């Protein structure tokens, strides 16, 4: 077993085309939450912690 501090949660970023974006999707217990999605037109940030970091 590893002893010591656990590393910070990794940043999870998805890549998509803007035409693939939708307003919402169903979620399930095993799903991984995205912090952001990057398209050819913009970056959509979903994580409040990441949003604060990118506005600084």
NUVEX-100028 format. One record per atom (N, C-alpha, C, O, CB): chain; residue in one letter; x, y, z. Coordinates in Angstrom, 2 decimals. Glycine has a CB too. Layout:
N
   kette   rest        c1        c2        c3
       A      A         X         Y         Z
...
END
This chain:
56
   kette   rest        c1        c2        c3
       A      X      0.83     -1.18      0.00
       A      X      0.00      0.00      0.00
       A      X      0.87      1.24      0.00
       A      X      1.98      1.26      0.54
       A      X     -0.95      0.00      1.21
       A      X      0.34      2.26     -0.62
       A      X      1.05      3.53     -0.63
       A      X      0.64      4.36      0.57
       A      X     -0.55      4.51      0.87
       A      X      0.78      4.30     -1.93
       A      X      1.62      4.88      1.23
       A      X      1.36      5.78      2.35
       A      X      1.71      7.20      1.92
       A      X      2.61      7.40      1.11
       A      X      2.16      5.36      3.62
       A      X      1.02      8.15      2.46
       A      X      1.31      9.54      2.13
       A      X      0.12     10.21      1.49
       A      X     -0.95      9.61      1.34
       A      X      2.51      9.62      1.20
       A      X      0.30     11.46      1.10
       A      X     -0.82     12.22      0.54
       A      X     -1.25     11.69     -0.82
       A      X     -0.43     11.24     -1.62
       A      X     -0.45     13.69      0.41
       A      X     -2.54     11.74     -1.05
       A      X     -3.08     11.32     -2.35
       A      X     -2.90     12.46     -3.33
       A      X     -3.02     13.63     -2.95
       A      X     -4.58     10.90     -2.24
       A      X     -2.64     12.15     -4.59
       A      X     -2.51     13.22     -5.58
       A      X     -3.85     13.92     -5.79
       A      X     -4.91     13.36     -5.52
       A      X     -1.98     12.66     -6.91
       A      X     -3.79     15.14     -6.27
       A      X     -5.00     15.91     -6.56
       A      X     -5.79     15.21     -7.67
       A      X     -5.23     14.49     -8.50
       A      X     -4.66     17.37     -6.98
       A      X     -7.09     15.42     -7.66
       A      X     -7.96     14.83     -8.69
       A      X     -7.51     15.35    -10.06
       A      X     -7.28     16.55    -10.21
       A      X     -9.46     15.18     -8.42
       A      X     -7.37     14.48    -11.04
       A      X     -6.93     14.94    -12.37
       A      X     -8.00     15.79    -13.04
       A      X     -9.19     15.64    -12.76
       A      X     -6.59     13.73    -13.26
       A      X     -7.58     16.67    -13.90
       A      X     -8.48     17.49    -14.69
       A      X     -9.01     16.63    -15.84
       A      X     -8.22     16.06    -16.59
       A      X     -7.76     18.78    -15.22
       A      X    -10.32     16.54    -15.98
       A      X    -10.94     15.71    -17.02
       A      X    -11.55     16.63    -18.07
       A      X    -12.51     17.35    -17.81
       A      X    -12.03     14.74    -16.41
       A      X    -10.96     16.59    -19.28
       A      X    -11.41     17.47    -20.37
       A      X    -11.77     16.61    -21.57
       A      X    -11.01     15.74    -21.98
       A      X    -10.31     18.51    -20.75
       A      X    -12.96     16.87    -22.13
       A      X    -13.41     16.15    -23.31
       A      X    -13.23     17.00    -24.56
       A      X    -13.19     18.22    -24.49
       A      X    -14.87     15.73    -23.16
       A      X    -13.12     16.33    -25.70
       A      X    -13.03     17.00    -27.00
       A      X    -14.25     16.62    -27.82
       A      X    -14.64     15.45    -27.84
       A      X    -11.72     16.62    -27.74
       A      X    -14.86     17.59    -28.50
       A      X    -16.04     17.33    -29.31
       A      X    -16.18     18.40    -30.37
       A      X    -15.54     19.45    -30.30
       A      X    -17.32     17.27    -28.42
       A      X    -17.02     18.13    -31.36
       A      X    -17.42     19.16    -32.32
       A      X    -18.61     19.89    -31.73
       A      X    -19.41     19.30    -31.01
       A      X    -17.76     18.54    -33.73
       A      X    -18.74     21.18    -32.02
       A      X    -19.84     21.98    -31.48
       A      X    -21.19     21.37    -31.83
       A      X    -22.12     21.45    -31.02
       A      X    -19.76     23.41    -32.01
       A      X    -21.33     20.76    -33.01
       A      X    -22.61     20.17    -33.42
       A      X    -22.99     18.96    -32.57
       A      X    -24.13     18.50    -32.62
       A      X    -22.55     19.77    -34.88
       A      X    -22.05     18.43    -31.78
       A      X    -22.33     17.28    -30.92
       A      X    -22.81     17.70    -29.53
       A      X    -23.24     16.85    -28.75
       A      X    -21.10     16.43    -30.79
       A      X    -22.76     18.98    -29.21
       A      X    -23.12     19.45    -27.88
       A      X    -24.64     19.47    -27.71
       A      X    -25.37     19.82    -28.62
       A      X    -22.54     20.86    -27.62
       A      X    -25.08     19.07    -26.52
       A      X    -26.51     19.08    -26.17
       A      X    -26.66     19.78    -24.82
       A      X    -25.69     19.97    -24.09
       A      X    -27.09     17.61    -26.13
       A      X    -27.90     20.15    -24.49
       A      X    -28.14     20.88    -23.24
       A      X    -27.99     20.01    -21.99
       A      X    -27.66     20.52    -20.93
       A      X    -29.52     21.47    -23.26
       A      X    -28.23     18.72    -22.10
       A      X    -28.12     17.84    -20.94
       A      X    -28.09     16.39    -21.35
       A      X    -28.56     16.02    -22.43
       A      X    -29.26     18.09    -19.97
       A      X    -27.55     15.57    -20.49
       A      X    -27.52     14.12    -20.71
       A      X    -27.85     13.42    -19.40
       A      X    -27.57     13.96    -18.33
       A      X    -26.11     13.65    -21.25
       A      X    -28.45     12.23    -19.46
       A      X    -28.72     11.49    -18.23
       A      X    -27.39     11.06    -17.59
       A      X    -26.43     10.78    -18.30
       A      X    -29.61     10.25    -18.51
       A      X    -27.35     11.01    -16.28
       A      X    -26.13     10.55    -15.61
       A      X    -26.43      9.30    -14.79
       A      X    -27.56      9.06    -14.37
       A      X    -25.55     11.66    -14.70
       A      X    -25.38      8.52    -14.59
       A      X    -25.48      7.27    -13.85
       A      X    -24.37      7.24    -12.80
       A      X    -23.38      7.95    -12.94
       A      X    -25.38      6.04    -14.81
       A      X    -24.51      6.43    -11.76
       A      X    -23.54      6.41    -10.66
       A      X    -22.09      6.17    -11.08
       A      X    -21.19      6.70    -10.44
       A      X    -23.93      5.36     -9.67
       A      X    -21.84      5.41    -12.12
       A      X    -20.46      5.11    -12.53
       A      X    -19.86      6.10    -13.50
       A      X    -18.71      5.94    -13.91
       A      X    -20.41      3.77    -13.13
       A      X    -20.61      7.14    -13.88
       A      X    -20.13      8.11    -14.85
       A      X    -19.00      8.96    -14.27
       A      X    -18.93      9.21    -13.07
       A      X    -21.27      9.01    -15.30
       A      X    -18.11      9.41    -15.15
       A      X    -17.04     10.33    -14.78
       A      X    -17.48     11.73    -15.20
       A      X    -17.86     11.94    -16.35
       A      X    -15.67      9.93    -15.45
       A      X    -17.44     12.68    -14.28
       A      X    -17.85     14.05    -14.56
       A      X    -16.74     14.80    -15.27
       A      X    -15.58     14.76    -14.84
       A      X    -18.24     14.77    -13.26
       A      X    -17.08     15.48    -16.35
       A      X    -16.12     16.29    -17.09
       A      X    -15.95     17.65    -16.41
       A      X    -16.92     18.23    -15.93
       A      X    -16.57     16.48    -18.56
       A      X    -14.72     18.14    -16.37
       A      X    -14.46     19.48    -15.87
       A      X    -14.69     20.52    -16.97
       A      X    -15.07     21.65    -16.70
       A      X    -13.03     19.59    -15.32
       A      X    -14.44     20.11    -18.22
       A      X    -14.62     21.02    -19.35
       A      X    -14.72     20.21    -20.63
       A      X    -14.30     19.05    -20.69
       A      X    -13.44     22.04    -19.44
       A      X    -15.30     20.83    -21.66
       A      X    -15.33     20.25    -23.01
       A      X    -14.83     21.32    -23.97
       A      X    -15.28     22.47    -23.92
       A      X    -16.78     19.75    -23.40
       A      X    -13.91     20.94    -24.85
       A      X    -13.34     21.85    -25.83
       A      X    -13.89     21.50    -27.20
       A      X    -13.81     20.35    -27.63
       A      X    -11.78     21.79    -25.82
       A      X    -14.45     22.50    -27.90
       A      X    -14.92     22.32    -29.27
       A      X    -14.12     23.25    -30.18
       A      X    -13.27     24.01    -29.70
       A      X    -16.46     22.59    -29.40
       A      X    -14.39     23.20    -31.47
       A      X    -13.69     24.08    -32.40
       A      X    -14.11     25.55    -32.22
       A      X    -13.43     26.45    -32.72
       A      X    -13.96     23.64    -33.84
       A      X    -15.22     25.79    -31.52
       A      X    -15.71     27.15    -31.34
       A      X    -15.46     27.74    -29.95
       A      X    -15.30     28.95    -29.82
       A      X    -17.17     27.19    -31.61
       A      X    -15.41     26.90    -28.92
       A      X    -15.27     27.43    -27.57
       A      X    -14.88     26.35    -26.57
       A      X    -14.80     25.17    -26.90
       A      X    -16.57     28.09    -27.13
       A      X    -14.65     26.81    -25.34
       A      X    -14.38     25.91    -24.22
       A      X    -15.55     26.06    -23.25
       A      X    -15.85     27.17    -22.80
       A      X    -13.00     26.23    -23.52
       A      X    -16.20     24.95    -22.93
       A      X    -17.29     24.96    -21.95
       A      X    -16.76     24.40    -20.65
       A      X    -16.32     23.25    -20.59
       A      X    -18.54     24.13    -22.47
       A      X    -16.79     25.21    -19.60
       A      X    -16.26     24.82    -18.29
       A      X    -17.43     24.44    -17.39
       A      X    -18.38     25.21    -17.24
       A      X    -15.41     25.96    -17.65
       A      X    -17.36     23.25    -16.79
       A      X    -18.42     22.76    -15.91
       A      X    -18.00     22.72    -14.45
       A      X    -18.86     22.65    -13.57
       A      X    -18.84     21.38    -16.34
       A      X    -16.72     22.78    -14.17
       A      X    -16.19     22.71    -12.81
       A      X    -16.08     24.12    -12.24
       A      X    -15.43     24.98    -12.84
       A      X    -14.82     22.00    -12.77
       A      X    -16.70     24.36    -11.09
       A      X    -16.60     25.69    -10.48
       A      X    -15.16     26.01    -10.08
       A      X    -14.74     27.16    -10.17
       A      X    -17.52     25.80     -9.25
       A      X    -14.40     25.02     -9.65
       A      X    -13.00     25.24     -9.28
       A      X    -12.18     25.63    -10.51
       A      X    -11.34     26.52    -10.43
       A      X    -12.41     23.98     -8.61
       A      X    -12.42     24.98    -11.62
       A      X    -11.70     25.30    -12.85
       A      X    -12.13     26.66    -13.37
       A      X    -11.30     27.43    -13.86
       A      X    -11.94     24.22    -13.93
       A      X    -13.39     26.98    -13.26
       A      X    -13.90     28.27    -13.70
       A      X    -13.21     29.41    -12.96
       A      X    -12.85     30.42    -13.56
       A      X    -15.42     28.35    -13.49
       A      X    -13.03     29.26    -11.66
       A      X    -12.34     30.28    -10.87
       A      X    -10.89     30.41    -11.31
       A      X    -10.35     31.52    -11.35
       A      X    -12.41     29.95     -9.36
       A      X    -10.23     29.30    -11.64
       A      X     -8.83     29.33    -12.05
       A      X     -8.65     29.99    -13.40
       A      X     -7.66     30.69    -13.62
       A      X     -8.25     27.92    -12.08
       A      X     -9.60     29.80    -14.33
       A      X     -9.43     30.33    -15.68
       A      X     -9.78     31.81    -15.77
       A      X     -9.40     32.47    -16.74
       A      X    -10.29     29.56    -16.65
       A      X    -10.48     32.36    -14.78
       A      X    -10.85     33.78    -14.80
       A      X     -9.82     34.65    -14.11
       A      X     -9.91     35.88    -14.16
       A      X    -12.21     33.98    -14.15
       A      X     -8.85     34.05    -13.46
       A      X     -7.85     34.83    -12.71
       A      X     -6.86     35.50    -13.64
       A      X     -5.96     36.19    -13.18
       A      X     -7.10     33.93    -11.72
END
